[in-house]
Amino acid sequence: MQKELAQKLQKILKLDTSPVAIKLYRNRDDLPLKPLQRKLNICQLVYMARAMGKANSGTPDKMVCSFGAACAGLIKTPDVFKTGEAAVGIYCKDNEAGKNFFANTFKLGDKGKEYDAMYVEPLEKGTVEPDVVVVHGNSGQIVRLIHANAYDSGEKVSADSVAEGALCSSIGYVLEHNKPRVDFPCAGERVFGGAQNHEIVFVTPYNRLEKLVENLEHTARGGFSVYPAPIYMDWSPTMPSTYTIKEEDL
């Protein structure tokens, strides 16, 4: 099933990189494979899956980015984010602005440590049934997913954002609310996780993916919501007189 869904996503959306399957574990002993010895952030694990076809595991002690781990519920949110201190001088002018900044970023770790490990692989591998699926695409590709999500109910996809910890925050949000999320890759994912300047991240619960793909097919039949969008050609252009067919040319 996962391989078929991945193939359909690739075919319909013409993605540059693979959709990524992610499963969270409360007990790291349940991981299908052990983490690598070097420390890797969540965005790196996702890039290795989507661009290199590699499966990897991650545990908080094998990560560097505390904010990403907190967003995904792998650690309790550290106080420097609750007070806003971590944003001062980087994103915000003072602690008050920083506190609001981080309050506007969903962090599963605000409830405490929820998980102890994460498994990440290309969706088509199908080693495990994932909790969430991550898709990176350009605005046209992500619009298709938003339309597919809205097909049955008109439901919007939440995109409240200060563009920090977007990938990890979206993973945490989807785990908590079982709804898709769209966001803009943060500076860290661009520097460390391979996110390109044109990319937007879309995260969906896996239990909604089959319906989402089905709706991608439905909306494509309408002929308007397709990717790439067809350019309207039923009009007559105006050209320089030297390039314009004249009566004597006929």
Secondary structure, DSSP 8 states (H G I E B T S, - for coil): -HHHHHHHHHHHH--SS--EEEEEESSGGG-SS---SS---HHHHHHHHHHH---EEE-GGG---HHHHHHTTSS---HHHHSSGGGBTTTBSSHHHHHHHHHTS--GGGG----SEEEEEEGGG-SS--SEEEEEE-HHHHHHHHHHHHTTT----B----SSSHHHHHHHHHHHH-S-EEE---HHHHHHS---TT-EEEEEEGGGHHHHHHHHHHHHHTSSS-SS------S-----GGGS--GGG-
